[in-house]
């Protein structure tokens, strides 16, 4: 039977579309064609234009047919192709690739003339810049449009110190880096609360400010004339003069940068950056200090620009504000985006392409920007994540150390206490089991806690206490203030009045990351996992606040840092086993089905070794079977000595496991008691349960 | 009214729907139940054209929907209440509802439908100038349903309307769903709360890993031992 298809508008018909787009593309490339025509072919112009348009049309037609004819087949082919390619890459040891690339970088310039060596040196400078910017934009996700200012700081630091104080290159090199880092942190402070567009504007302003200051402070910087006669670097009487000397010097700088950036990325700090980029609220709640982490990103990113700047000044022996325009910032940003945000080889490739290709297209000087623009647009359409997409290494470096065996050095308080996960079937802990000592202690207590949002009172004089070792539930209608209560306890909201005490300590005004540090962990109503990280890494981020590795430690990687990481991996693996996700540790968090995501969030929260775990609607969207498994899991968590405060609408779960239930309605506590008492409470039935559920 | 024939859907390498065929008849409430990740939401998203099927066909009122863009599908009379409500947080309640009627031209009809929504959810009328984002979860769910109704759909796709709602509100929402259906809107309902869903539905489909594994009258499904143990938690 033929299904009547209502008339498709003309412009939507595939053939019409192909013709129109071909004409449009042809029109866009007209100037280029004319140029090419004049330069090389001498063909009849109309003939050539027709030819190009026709070719464009044919290509589109082919692509559309390919897509339509048998998409499944095309997918499979692409998949198989991808798999073979990936298999090939995997079979070739990555290290071999790196060694080959390094050898090429060392040998190739020897066969080139001065001009091309200069171009390659330029690539080196920009690769360093792009790798630095990659920390800020790619890893930490903070858009910076004034990055070139730090490059200027480095360059002027050397320019001024060399011409006025006769300080040597080697002394200024680290100094330039440090100075740029200081400027980075200075820029970071006002930008702390900003993200996205707003941050971009602030950084743009900062970049311009630096350039304008350099341009106008004649007495110090020489104004628009810049600084001339900057000394070339020398080492033990040997002065760098030939381009190739500079080339090898910048190569060394680039290698240092790669080494450091890679190690930072693989460290506790790199994880914190990625986590912060994915979800700031979740990152903070898990114990990551956002202020420190952001400032470190700005500072460490700027450092490399400073180094590159010092080098640039020494190579050119002349600097002026002209080299540090907004356009330069944009170019560096393009290198990062084009190459692939977060990917080190990608960023270097981006730098190389954006510098070498324009050099090769010198003949079409006029149309370079046109081609550049078109290429960027095309790239972003076809590969929005850049040429080489960054995937965080799924198997962390340290995995080798502890693969297969559970015998890893160091005490693992949490893992030894844990029982096997519910999924292994052995696990239901005795619900009445009480962890020994703390049993009678009040772990969390609020007194007269009130929160106002504008005119709305979200919580009104709430007195609530949670005894250690219990499973306590907080229920109530939507909008009653339950999640607000969690947000107050974890420091995301500041209460308007009242007290929150945890183990007798005040929690009001304590920042979320410190609350996590004190031993309060939580999950979120609308799951907040770090989507760009593996399952294992998500749990590892949870351990962030229990670790100590510093920036220097992350780069130099002493034994203590390695041990710490190894222990964390072991602990994370143990926790995954506990929640029943041991087989999925290498998947991306976003690939997990819903129920698994909830359990992963619980494992992540547990990685911070909490004493109190706040679960916000863990059973939402789970079917009865999954809910049963969740009940088992909650019992097992409690059996490992963690107190649980639960928000939930699933009454079978709440009534089944809670030892105490508190009911909120319109911000007021209307009832408290055991499940029997709550079920029978007429106010609770009226406000929340409804008649049917009370009998269920 | 609506029929899916051997619909396949891929997300990259993941084969999410593996030949889903189902029928929704005029005036019915049909429910789709199954575990998380079984493909229930994907099915709804494919019907409304947000996800593009890789093969198979979708026919609505005798016309092919298969490759149409979503806004055209809405114009043809299918609107969806997405999982997690997805209301516009910085628009007011009234503006949210007006957005639901975006594809429609006749102002008088739209006004009539607005009244109808306010009749179904009097609470929304009281809050019409409040921002969507400031509503509680239950109110947001009402708003999401109201917004979908503003397109005057003949088929309403509901994705987990009970998600994260207090028990009492769940009852209210289900009553409203029944009422909407009584006003001659056909409904395809995806729910975790299989109990409630099967109680109001005429027909039910059970999905597992991208396939329909069981299709029957809702009453018969309720009595089915496997369904009881797997989806009703008994």
Interface residues (C-beta under 8 A of the other chain):
Chain A: X3 X4 X5 X6 X71 X72 X75 X79 X456 X475 X476 X477 X478 X479 X525 X526 X593 X594 X595 X617 X620 X621 X622 X623 X624 X625 X626 X627 X628 X649 X651 X652 X687 X688 X689 X690 X692 X693
Chain B: X8 X10 X13 X35 X36 X37 X54 X55 X57 X59 X62 X63 X64 X84 X134 X135 X136 X137 X138 X139 X160 X163 X164 X165 X166 X167 X168 X169 X170 X171 X192 X194 X230 X231 X232 X233 X234
